[in-house]
Amino acid sequence: MNVRLLRIGSNCGVLFLDNFPLFTTLESDEWKIPAGTYPLRRVESPKFGECFTVCNVPGHDLLRIHWGNTEGDTTGCILVGLQFGKIRLQSCVWRSREAFEQFMEALYGIAETEISIEGI
């Protein structure tokens, strides 16, 4: 499975699976993962259950792809959604739990792959 995050703003992006743009993303401006290609490994998180961790990010660990709506829901992690939105004038993603379930279903049976992060 080809996983690619294309950033389209300071903290917003689009997540592609096999070159199809399927999800919106939100990251923290403060803890953004540097552009590059990283191992993406399925793990069991105490907070989010089964999810994927972005591995080998310099200076960071436990960076996950998970559900959440605002920057307050992430400290370096990548939030997935189905729509962009605003809450109190701040960027957010909507329908995140639904998007996360779809993301995990799309990667069903995959224990490890890579994520390519591009853009701003």
C-alpha positions as CSV (number, residue, x, y, z in Angstrom):
1,M,0.0,0.0,0.0
2,N,1.4,3.4,-1.0
3,V,0.7,6.0,1.7
4,R,1.5,9.6,1.0
5,L,0.7,12.8,2.9
6,L,0.7,15.9,0.8
7,R,0.7,19.1,2.9
8,I,-1.4,21.9,1.4
9,G,-1.1,24.4,4.2
10,S,0.9,25.0,7.4
11,N,-0.9,22.2,9.2
12,C,-3.4,20.7,6.8
13,G,-2.9,18.0,4.2
14,V,-4.4,15.3,2.1
15,L,-3.6,11.6,2.7
16,F,-3.4,9.5,-0.4
17,L,-3.6,5.7,-0.4
18,D,-2.4,4.1,-3.7
19,N,-2.5,7.6,-5.3
20,F,-6.1,8.3,-4.4
21,P,-6.8,11.3,-2.2
22,L,-9.0,9.8,0.5
23,F,-8.5,11.7,3.8
24,T,-7.9,15.2,5.1
25,T,-5.2,15.6,7.7
26,L,-4.3,17.9,10.5
27,E,-0.9,18.2,12.3
28,S,0.4,20.5,15.0
29,D,2.4,23.5,13.7
30,E,4.7,23.1,16.7
31,W,5.4,19.4,16.3
32,K,5.2,18.8,12.5
33,I,7.0,15.7,11.2
34,P,9.8,16.7,8.7
35,A,9.2,15.9,5.1
36,G,10.6,12.5,4.1
37,T,9.8,8.8,4.0
38,Y,9.3,6.9,7.2
39,P,8.3,3.3,8.2
40,L,4.7,3.1,9.2
41,R,4.0,0.3,11.7
42,R,0.8,-1.1,13.1
43,V,0.7,-0.9,16.9
44,E,-1.6,-1.2,19.8
45,S,-2.0,2.2,21.5
46,P,-3.4,2.4,25.1
47,K,-5.4,5.5,24.1
48,F,-6.3,4.9,20.4
49,G,-6.4,1.1,20.2
50,E,-5.0,-0.4,17.0
51,C,-3.4,2.3,14.9
52,F,-0.2,3.1,13.0
53,T,3.0,4.7,14.3
54,V,5.3,6.8,12.1
55,C,8.8,5.4,13.0
56,N,12.3,6.8,12.9
57,V,11.3,10.5,13.0
58,P,14.4,12.4,14.3
59,G,13.8,13.7,17.8
60,H,10.3,12.2,18.2
61,D,8.7,9.0,19.1
62,L,5.2,7.6,19.5
63,L,3.9,9.7,16.5
64,R,0.7,8.0,15.5
65,I,-2.0,8.4,12.8
66,H,-5.2,8.5,14.8
67,W,-8.6,10.3,15.2
68,G,-9.1,13.8,16.6
69,N,-10.4,17.1,15.4
70,T,-8.1,20.0,16.4
71,E,-4.5,20.8,17.1
72,G,-5.3,20.2,20.8
73,D,-5.8,16.5,19.9
74,T,-2.3,16.1,18.6
75,T,1.3,16.6,19.7
76,G,3.1,15.6,16.6
77,C,0.6,13.0,15.5
78,I,-1.3,13.0,12.2
79,L,-5.1,13.3,12.6
80,V,-7.3,12.0,9.7
81,G,-10.7,13.3,8.7
82,L,-13.1,13.4,5.8
83,Q,-13.5,17.2,5.7
84,F,-11.6,20.3,6.6
85,G,-13.3,22.8,8.9
86,K,-12.9,25.5,11.5
87,I,-13.5,25.6,15.2
88,R,-13.0,29.1,16.9
89,L,-11.1,30.2,13.8
90,Q,-8.7,27.3,14.0
91,S,-8.3,24.6,11.3
92,C,-9.7,21.2,12.1
93,V,-10.8,18.0,10.5
94,W,-14.4,16.7,10.7
95,R,-15.7,13.1,10.7
96,S,-12.4,11.9,12.1
97,R,-13.5,8.6,13.8
98,E,-15.2,7.6,10.6
99,A,-12.1,8.5,8.5
100,F,-9.8,6.6,11.0
101,E,-12.0,3.5,10.7
102,Q,-11.8,3.7,6.9
103,F,-8.0,4.2,7.0
104,M,-7.5,1.2,9.2
105,E,-9.9,-0.9,7.1
106,A,-7.9,0.1,3.9
107,L,-4.7,-1.1,5.6
108,Y,-6.3,-4.3,6.9
109,G,-3.7,-7.1,7.0
110,I,-0.8,-4.7,6.6
111,A,1.6,-4.7,9.6
112,E,4.2,-2.4,8.1
113,T,4.6,-0.1,5.1
114,E,6.0,3.4,4.5
115,I,4.6,6.9,4.5
116,S,6.0,9.6,2.3
117,I,5.4,13.2,3.7
118,E,5.7,16.0,1.2
119,G,5.1,19.7,1.0
120,I,5.2,22.6,3.4
